[in-house]
Amino acid sequence: MNNTIKLSTVLVSLLLSTAVLNADSIGEPGRSAGAKNPLNNVYFGEQHLHTERSADAFAFGTRNTPDDAYRYCKGEAVLKNTSGKKVQRVTPYDWCAVTDHAVFFGMMPLMLDKNNPLSQTPIGKKMMSGNSAESEEAFAEIIASVAAGKPISYLMDRKVMSSVWEDQKAISNKHNDPGKFTTLIAFEWTSVPYFQNLHHNVFFRDDKGPDMIFSALDSVKREDLWTYQEVQRAMGHENFSIPHNSNLSNSLMFSPRNTYGTIIDKKYAERSQRNSVAVEITQTKGTSETHPALSPNDEFAGFETMYKHLIGTSGMIVGKIDHSYVRRALTDGVGFQEMIGANPWKLGFVAGADAHTAFSVNEEFNYTGSSGQLDDTAKLRLNNKMMVSGEPGLKWSSSGATAVWAPENTRTEIFDGIKRKETYGTSGTLIRLRFFGGWDYPSDLVKDKEFVKKAYANGVPMGGDLPKKPSNGKASKAPTFAVWALKDPNSANLDRIQIIKGWYLNGYPRETVYDVAWSDGRKVDAETGKVPAVGNTVDIKTAKYENSIGDTQLSAVWTDPDFKESQHAVYYARVIEIPTPRWTTYDAAKLGVEPPKSVPATLQERAWSSPIWYTPEKKLVKKLEFYPGLQQFLD
């Protein structure tokens, strides 16, 4: 395999050899040069990475820099300091954002200078000891200070942090190469009140960015983060924030209450929608789509949900799940839309690494760990030892990747694509996915050479709101969705495409998963109404699989059979690959040992489209006096 082959090349060659549709109609993937494509190209990238400038990453022994992170995403071979080995992506990315923590931003690397007083502080001594146990102690002290809102005074030099932030922006701008490789100026706001995760990454559209960033030691309240965003926007720094790891929020991330304990009102919902445009659906600390306990009828709900203890608790506290997952949040969002006239959780989907090594980890077969010296060898990763961060390394995931549909690969277009939610997240695989909604799509639309052009013209793409139903009598009685997916050339064939619907009924959340396209001519089971499993070709011992099952591409035009004109609803597409080895199985094969029993030996990689929303006319809505699904915690 040529390690430097460009994403655009491999995808275009596959497309030309297998697809029914031509490149002009669907948008050429990853194209970096030439005129803007009005039908949009797909650009894969990383929107969540930490380097030595993040306090926890430094505590884990990471000494790789933002410059290293961008070079790695471009496809260069980079020396990983904790292992002393060079690492390289098989498929280079089109764009990247480094999101170092605002808390104690850039202070830790000063400890490398033995003459700097920081090296002689209690935390400095532990971090520089070379002992991983002492490094974890230092991490525990840092996260405890943030969780309690008690700054460590000697790590709070604003002048130093401001200087490092200016350098951070300069490095991002140095690597930003319009038409070839895009970077976004960004940072992480790491709110973790009492170890409950409310983390958000904040991204900027311009080259200058803000003069100073906003940390959880400034405030742990989401409303205050939004105020910071609004102030920066007024100063000319257009921005948005993206929450992540809702799965570890102990039901705070999507709680029906605001930070002050009262039920969400319209003003809160509108601020949320204006400032937080997307959510990270998967990353190395697990997948936040849904949970088997929330979606018992979804056989794919348990994907990478092993990470369940709150961050920083050393595995002592298991988080609540009811308002910690994205699917429930989307459904609650349309419930709020019906109840108060605004949706606080109108979110597109992205995915990322959140690796604290400076290196993205979306390639399952190429996983080298996420936590520096704590998991930088296969032997360490397969050890079941609990880490301070909450789980043993083997329960971490090799996730994920974000795809943006945009006219060209530039900072403004990538930013705008995420803002309008024409994005999708994947568990790491680089599946290509289109998802449109409308009222009068013909049943053969996905076979049309002008599929995408007609889909845009007569509907909306992922991330959009269904237009008002036409009154010309030609429209379907229910919305129709067109979905198309093409396999990653370096990954497995496709098992199926599903469309997930969420809505509120009699004041309670409801969901249904529909199989809309599947491989190998399988028949729907008459008793269960489900498509049977695709099979499994994985050889566990050798960590190899065959693409002898599944299809290279799948597509469908689907009409909601359970549509009610008076009900708010939300829809998104999910594309599932055939089974492949999990990274733990690849590591076990390299070591010649059995894969660990505590995690699955195989997994089915997937992609999730941003949702499409249906909002009925007000005159059709039968608003209730009470919504038990949203107001059950009223005093």
C-alpha positions in Angstrom: 0.0 0.0 0.0 1.3 3.5 -0.9 1.2 5.4 2.4 1.2 8.7 0.7 -1.7 8.2 -1.7 -4.2 11.0 -1.5 -7.7 10.4 -0.3 -9.1 12.1 -3.4 -7.2 9.6 -5.7 -8.3 6.4 -4.0 -11.9 7.5 -3.7 -12.1 8.8 -7.3 -10.6 5.7 -8.7 -13.1 3.5 -6.8 -16.0 5.8 -7.8 -15.1 5.7 -11.5 -14.8 1.9 -11.4 -17.9 1.0 -9.4 -20.5 3.7 -9.1 -23.7 4.0 -11.1 -23.4 7.8 -10.7 -20.8 9.9 -12.3 -18.4 12.3 -10.5 -20.1 15.4 -11.9 -23.4 14.4 -10.4 -22.3 13.5 -6.9 -19.4 15.8 -6.2 -15.9 14.5 -6.6 -14.5 13.4 -3.2 -11.6 15.3 -1.7 -10.9 17.4 -4.7 -8.6 20.2 -3.6 -8.0 22.4 -6.6 -9.9 24.0 -9.4 -13.3 25.8 -9.5 -15.8 25.6 -6.7 -18.1 22.6 -7.1 -21.7 23.8 -6.6 -22.7 20.2 -5.8 -20.0 20.0 -3.1 -17.0 17.7 -2.5 -16.5 15.6 0.6 -13.5 16.5 2.7 -12.4 14.2 5.6 -10.7 15.7 8.6 -9.9 15.7 12.3 -11.7 18.2 14.6 -10.4 17.1 18.0 -6.7 16.7 18.9 -4.5 17.4 21.9 -0.8 18.0 22.0 1.8 18.7 24.7 0.1 22.1 25.3 -2.8 20.3 26.9 -2.0 19.8 30.6 -3.3 16.2 30.7 -1.5 15.2 27.5 1.7 16.5 29.0 1.0 14.6 32.2 0.7 11.4 30.0 4.2 12.0 28.7 3.2 13.6 25.3 5.8 16.0 23.9 4.6 16.1 20.4 3.5 19.6 19.2 0.7 21.2 17.2 3.1 21.3 14.3 3.5 17.5 14.6 -0.3 17.1 14.7 -0.8 19.0 11.4 2.0 17.3 9.7 0.6 13.9 10.7 -2.8 14.7 9.4 -1.3 15.7 6.1 0.2 12.2 5.8 3.8 12.8 6.9 5.7 10.3 9.0 6.3 11.9 12.4 8.3 10.6 15.4 6.0 9.8 18.4 8.0 10.8 21.4 6.6 8.3 23.9 7.4 5.3 21.8 10.4 6.6 19.8 8.8 5.3 16.6 7.6 7.0 13.5 3.9 7.0 12.9 2.1 7.7 9.7 -1.5 7.8 8.4 -2.4 5.4 5.5 -4.9 8.0 4.1 -4.0 11.7 4.7 -6.7 14.0 5.8 -8.0 17.1 4.0 -8.2 19.3 7.1 -7.5 19.4 10.8 -8.1 21.4 14.0 -5.9 21.2 17.1 -8.1 21.7 20.2 -5.8 22.0 23.2 -7.4 22.6 26.6 -7.8 26.2 27.6 -7.2 25.2 31.2 -3.5 25.9 32.1 -3.0 26.3 28.4 0.6 25.8 27.3 2.0 26.0 30.8 3.3 22.4 31.2 6.0 22.5 28.6 7.8 25.2 30.6 8.6 22.4 33.1 11.0 20.9 30.5 13.4 23.7 31.5 15.0 22.6 34.7 15.8 26.3 35.5 12.1 27.2 35.3 10.5 27.4 38.8 7.6 25.3 37.5 9.8 22.3 37.2 10.2 22.3 41.0 6.5 22.6 41.9 4.7 19.5 43.3 3.0 18.8 39.9 6.2 19.7 38.0 8.2 17.1 39.9 5.6 14.4 39.3 5.3 15.2 35.6 9.1 15.2 35.1 9.7 12.1 37.2 9.5 9.7 34.2 7.2 7.5 36.3 3.8 6.8 34.7 2.1 6.3 38.1 3.3 9.8 39.3 2.2 11.3 36.0 -1.3 9.9 36.5 -1.3 11.4 40.0 -0.4 14.7 38.5 -3.3 14.3 36.0 -5.7 13.4 38.9 -4.7 16.6 40.7 -5.2 18.7 37.6 -8.7 17.3 36.8 -9.7 17.6 40.5 -8.8 21.3 40.5 -10.9 21.9 37.4 -13.8 19.8 38.7 -13.8 21.7 42.0 -13.2 25.1 40.3 -10.0 25.7 42.3 -7.2 26.9 40.1 -3.6 25.8 40.8 -2.1 29.3 41.2 1.3 28.6 39.8 -0.2 27.3 36.6 -2.3 30.4 36.0 0.2 32.9 34.3 -2.1 34.7 31.9 0.8 36.4 30.2 2.4 33.1 29.3 -0.9 31.5 28.2 -1.6 34.5 26.0 1.8 34.3 24.3 1.4 30.5 23.7 -2.1 31.1 22.3 -0.7 33.6 19.8 1.9 31.0 18.7 -0.9 28.3 18.5 -2.8 30.5 16.0 0.4 31.2 14.0 1.1 27.5 13.7 -2.5 26.9 12.5 -2.2 29.6 9.9 1.2 28.3 8.8 -0.3 25.0 7.9 -3.5 26.4 6.3 -3.0 26.0 2.6 -6.2 26.9 0.7 -7.2 24.3 -1.9 -4.8 21.7 -0.4 -5.1 21.5 3.4 -7.3 23.4 5.8 -6.7 24.2 9.4 -9.2 25.7 11.9 -8.1 27.8 14.9 -9.7 26.1 17.9 -9.5 25.3 21.6 -11.3 23.1 24.2 -13.5 24.5 27.0 -13.1 21.7 29.5 -16.0 22.1 31.9 -16.3 19.1 34.3 -18.3 20.1 37.4 -17.8 17.3 39.9 -16.4 15.1 37.2 -19.5 15.4 35.0 -18.4 16.0 31.4 -19.6 19.2 29.7 -16.7 19.6 27.4 -17.0 21.8 24.2 -14.6 22.6 21.5 -14.7 26.1 20.1 -13.8 26.9 16.4 -13.2 30.1 14.6 -13.8 31.1 11.0 -11.1 33.9 10.7 -7.3 33.8 10.5 -6.8 36.2 13.5 -9.0 34.4 16.1 -9.6 35.8 19.6 -7.0 37.4 21.7 -7.7 35.1 24.6 -9.5 31.8 25.1 -12.1 30.9 27.7 -11.5 28.1 30.2 -13.6 26.1 32.7 -11.7 28.1 35.4 -13.4 31.2 34.1 -16.7 29.4 34.3 -18.2 25.9 34.1 -21.6 27.2 33.0 -22.5 26.6 29.4 -24.4 29.9 29.3 -21.2 31.7 30.1 -19.4 29.9 27.3 -22.1 31.1 25.0 -21.7 34.7 26.2 -17.9 34.4 25.4 -18.8 33.2 22.0 -21.3 36.0 21.4 -18.8 38.6 22.5 -16.2 37.2 20.2 -18.7 37.1 17.3 -19.5 40.7 17.9 -15.8 41.5 17.7 -15.6 39.9 14.2 -14.5 36.3 15.2 -17.3 34.1 13.9 -17.4 30.9 15.8 -19.3 27.9 17.0 -18.9 25.2 19.7 -19.2 21.5 19.5 -20.0 19.4 22.7 -18.4 16.0 23.1 -18.5 12.9 25.3 -22.1 13.5 26.3 -21.8 9.8 27.2 -19.8 10.8 30.2 -21.9 13.8 31.3 -23.9 12.0 34.0 -27.0 13.1 32.1 -26.0 16.8 32.3 -25.2 17.4 28.6 -28.7 17.2 27.3 -30.6 17.7 30.6 -34.0 19.4 30.2 -32.8 21.8 32.9 -30.4 24.7 32.4 -27.3 25.2 34.5 -29.3 27.0 37.1 -31.7 24.2 37.6 -34.8 25.5 35.8 -36.6 23.9 32.8 -35.2 25.1 29.5 -37.0 28.1 28.0 -37.2 29.5 24.5 -34.3 32.0 25.0 -32.0 29.2 26.2 -33.0 26.9 23.3 -32.3 29.7 20.8 -28.9 30.5 22.3 -28.0 26.8 22.3 -29.0 26.5 18.6 -27.1 29.7 17.7 -23.8 28.8 19.5 -23.6 25.0 19.4 -24.2 23.7 15.9 -23.0 20.1 16.0 -22.2 17.3 18.4 -19.3 14.8 18.4 -21.1 11.5 18.0 -18.0 9.2 18.6 -14.4 9.5 19.7 -11.7 7.5 21.6 -13.7 7.7 24.9 -16.7 6.0 23.3 -19.7 6.5 21.1 -22.5 8.8 22.2 -25.2 8.0 19.6 -27.3 5.8 21.9 -27.2 3.1 24.5 -28.9 -0.4 24.6 -30.9 0.6 27.7 -32.3 3.6 25.8 -32.8 1.8 22.5 -33.6 -1.8 23.3 -35.0 -2.5 19.8 -31.8 -1.3 18.1 -29.5 -4.3 17.6 -26.6 -1.9 16.8 -27.1 0.4 19.9 -24.2 -1.1 21.9 -21.4 0.1 19.6 -18.3 1.1 21.5 -20.3 2.0 24.7 -17.8 0.3 27.1 -16.5 3.6 28.4 -19.0 4.2 31.2 -17.2 5.7 34.2 -16.9 9.4 34.7 -13.6 11.0 33.7 -11.1 11.4 36.6 -12.9 9.0 38.9 -10.5 6.0 38.4 -13.5 3.8 37.6 -15.4 4.6 40.8 -18.5 6.4 39.4 -20.7 5.1 36.6 -22.5 7.9 34.8 -26.3 8.1 34.3 -27.4 7.6 30.7 -30.9 9.0 30.3 -29.8 12.5 29.0 -26.3 11.5 28.0 -26.9 10.3 24.4 -27.4 12.1 21.1 -30.5 10.2 19.8 -32.5 11.0 22.9 -31.3 14.6 22.7 -32.5 14.9 19.1 -35.8 13.5 20.1 -36.1 15.7 23.1 -35.2 18.6 20.9 -38.3 18.1 18.7 -40.3 17.7 21.9 -39.0 21.1 23.1 -39.8 22.5 19.7 -43.4 21.4 20.2 -43.6 22.5 23.8 -41.8 25.9 23.7 -41.4 26.7 20.1 -37.6 26.3 19.9 -35.2 23.3 19.7 -32.1 23.4 22.0 -30.6 20.3 20.5 -30.7 21.0 16.8 -27.2 19.5 16.1 -25.3 18.2 13.2 -22.9 15.3 13.6 -19.1 15.2 13.6 -16.6 12.8 15.0 -13.0 13.0 16.2 -10.1 11.4 18.0 -9.7 13.4 21.3 -6.3 11.6 21.3 -3.8 13.2 23.7 -0.8 12.3 21.6 -1.1 14.8 18.7 -2.0 12.0 16.4 -5.5 11.1 15.1 -6.6 7.5 15.6 -9.3 6.8 13.2 -7.5 3.9 11.4 -8.4 0.8 13.4 -5.6 -1.2 11.8 -3.1 1.6 12.6 -4.0 2.4 16.2 -1.1 3.5 18.4 -2.9 4.6 21.5 -4.6 7.8 22.8 -3.0 8.5 26.1 0.8 9.0 25.6 3.0 6.7 27.6 0.0 5.1 29.3 -1.0 3.1 26.2 1.8 3.5 23.6 2.5 -0.2 23.2 0.2 -3.1 22.3 1.1 -4.8 25.6 0.1 -1.7 27.6 -3.1 -1.2 25.6 -4.3 -4.8 26.2 -3.7 -4.6 29.9 -7.0 -4.4 31.9 -5.5 -1.9 34.4 -7.9 0.9 35.3 -6.6 4.4 34.4 -7.4 7.6 36.4 -9.2 8.8 33.3 -12.0 6.3 34.0 -11.4 3.1 32.0 -8.6 0.7 31.1 -7.0 1.4 27.7 -8.5 -1.6 26.0 -12.0 -0.1 26.4 -11.0 3.0 24.4 -12.0 3.3 20.8 -10.1 3.9 17.6 -12.4 6.7 16.5 -13.4 8.8 14.6 -13.5 11.0 11.4 -15.6 14.0 10.2 -16.7 14.5 6.7 -17.8 17.9 5.4 -19.6 18.5 2.1 -18.2 21.8 0.8 -17.6 23.6 -2.6 -13.8 23.7 -2.0 -11.2 22.9 0.7 -10.8 26.3 2.4 -11.1 27.5 6.0 -14.3 29.4 5.3 -16.0 26.6 3.4 -15.1 23.9 5.9 -16.3 26.1 8.7 -19.5 27.0 6.9 -20.2 23.4 6.0 -20.1 22.4 9.7 -22.2 25.4 10.6 -24.9 24.5 8.2 -24.6 20.8 9.4 -23.9 19.3 6.0 -21.5 17.0 7.7 -21.4 13.4 9.0 -19.3 11.6 11.5 -17.8 8.1 11.2 -16.3 5.6 13.6 -13.1 6.1 11.6 -13.9 4.6 8.3 -14.0 7.0 5.3 -17.4 6.0 3.9 -18.9 8.5 1.5 -22.5 9.3 2.4 -25.2 11.5 0.9 -28.6 12.1 2.6 -31.4 14.3 1.3 -35.0 14.9 2.3 -38.0 16.2 0.3 -41.6 15.6 -0.7 -41.6 14.4 -4.3 -38.4 12.5 -4.9 -39.0 9.8 -7.5 -38.3 6.2 -6.5 -35.4 5.9 -9.0 -33.7 9.2 -8.1 -30.6 7.6 -6.7 -30.0 5.9 -10.1 -30.3 9.2 -12.0 -27.0 10.6 -13.4 -28.1 14.0 -12.0 -29.1 12.5 -8.6 -27.4 15.1 -6.4 -28.4 18.1 -8.6 -32.0 17.1 -8.5 -31.9 16.2 -4.8 -30.6 19.6 -3.9 -33.1 21.3 -6.2 -36.2 19.5 -4.8 -35.2 19.1 -1.2 -32.6 19.6 1.5 -29.3 17.8 2.3 -28.3 16.4 5.7 -28.5 19.1 8.4 -31.5 20.8 6.8 -35.2 21.4 7.6 -37.7 19.8 5.3 -39.4 22.6 3.2 -43.0 23.2 3.5 -45.1 20.6 1.8 -46.0 21.7 -1.7 -49.7 22.4 -2.2 -49.7 21.4 -5.9 -51.1 17.9 -5.2 -48.0 16.2 -6.6 -46.2 15.8 -3.4 -46.2 12.5 -1.4 -48.3 12.4 1.7 -45.1 11.8 3.7 -41.5 13.0 3.4 -39.2 11.0 1.1 -35.5 10.6 1.7 -32.8 9.7 -0.7 -29.6 8.1 0.7 -26.5 6.8 -1.0 -23.3 5.4 0.5 -20.0 4.2 -1.0 -17.4 2.1 0.9 -14.0 3.3 2.1 -11.5 1.8 -0.4 -9.3 0.9 2.6 -12.0 -0.7 4.7 -14.9 -3.2 4.5 -17.9 -3.6 2.3 -21.3 -2.2 3.4 -23.8 -4.2 5.4 -26.9 -1.9 5.3 -28.2 1.6 5.5 -30.7 2.5 8.1 -32.8 5.6 8.8 -33.5 6.5 12.4 -36.6 8.6 13.3 -37.3 10.3 16.6 -40.5 12.1 17.6 -42.7 12.9 20.6 -46.0 11.1 21.2 -48.4 12.0 24.1 -45.5 13.8 25.8 -43.0 11.0 25.6 -40.0 10.3 23.3 -40.3 7.7 20.6 -37.9 6.2 18.1 -37.9 3.7 15.2 -35.0 2.2 13.2 -35.8 1.4 9.6 -33.6 -0.8 7.4 -33.8 0.9 4.0 -31.0 -0.7 1.9 -29.0 -3.9 2.5 -26.5 -6.1 0.8 -26.5 -9.7 -0.6 -30.2 -9.9 -1.3 -31.2 -10.8 2.2 -34.9 -11.1 3.1 -36.5 -9.3 6.0 -37.4 -11.7 8.8 -41.2 -12.1 8.8 -41.3 -12.4 12.6 -38.9 -9.7 13.7 -39.3 -7.4 10.8 -35.5 -7.0 10.7 -32.9 -7.8 8.1 -30.8 -10.8 9.3 -27.1 -10.3 10.2 -24.8 -10.0 7.2 -22.4 -12.7 8.5 -18.7 -12.5 9.6 -15.5 -13.3 7.7 -13.0 -12.2 10.4 -10.3 -14.6 11.3 -9.7 -13.6 14.9 -6.3 -15.3 15.2 -4.8 -13.4 12.2 -7.0 -10.3 12.4 -7.9 -10.6 8.8 -11.2 -10.4 7.0 -12.6 -10.8 3.5 -14.8 -8.6 1.4 -16.7 -11.6 0.2 -19.9 -10.4 1.8 -21.6 -7.0 1.7 -21.7 -4.5 -1.2 -19.4 -1.7 -2.3 -22.3 0.8 -2.4 -25.9 1.0 -1.3 -28.7 3.4 -2.0 -32.4 3.9 -1.5 -35.3 6.3 -1.8 -37.5 5.8 1.3 -40.8 7.3 2.4 -41.8 7.3 6.1 -44.6 4.8 6.5 -45.5 6.1 9.9 -45.6 9.8 9.2 -48.2 12.0 10.9 -48.5 15.5 9.6 -49.0 17.0 13.1 -45.9 15.5 14.7 -42.5 17.1 14.8 -39.9 14.6 13.8 -36.1 14.2 13.2 -34.4 11.7 10.8 -30.8 10.6 10.3 -29.1 7.9 8.2 -26.7 5.3 9.6 -24.5 3.2 7.3 -23.0 0.0 8.7 -20.0 -2.0 7.4 -19.6 -5.7 7.6 -17.7 -7.0 10.6 -13.9 -6.2 10.8 -11.3 -6.7 13.6 -11.3 -4.3 16.5 -8.0 -2.6 17.2 -7.6 -4.9 20.3 -7.7 -7.9 17.9 -5.1 -6.4 15.6 -2.9 -5.8 18.7 -3.4 -9.4 20.0 -2.5 -10.8 16.6 0.7 -8.8 16.5 1.6 -10.1 20.0 0.5 -13.7 19.2 -2.0 -13.8 22.1 -5.7 -14.2 22.5 -7.8 -11.1 22.2 -9.2 -9.8 25.5 -12.6 -11.3 26.4 -13.8 -8.1 28.1 -14.3 -6.3 24.7 -15.7 -7.5 21.4 -13.1 -9.1 19.0 -14.9 -7.5 16.0 -16.9 -4.4 15.3 -19.0 -3.0 12.5 -17.6 0.5 11.6 -20.3 3.0 10.7 -21.2 6.5 9.5 -24.0 8.8 10.9 -25.4 11.6 8.7 -26.5 14.8 10.3 -30.2 14.9 10.8 -33.0 16.4 8.8 -35.9 17.9 10.7 -39.7 18.1 10.0 -41.6 20.9 11.6 -45.4 20.9 11.1 -47.4 24.0 10.6 -48.5 25.5 13.9 -52.2 25.1 13.2 -51.7 21.3 12.9 -49.8 20.8 16.2 -51.8 19.6 19.2 -49.7 21.1 22.0 -50.0 19.4 25.4 -50.3 20.9 28.8 -47.6 18.7 30.2 -44.7 16.8 28.6 -43.6 14.0 31.0 -40.6 13.2 28.9 -39.2 16.7 29.4 -40.7 17.9 32.6 -40.5 14.9 34.9 -38.0 16.6 37.2 -40.2 19.6 38.0 -40.3 20.4 41.7 
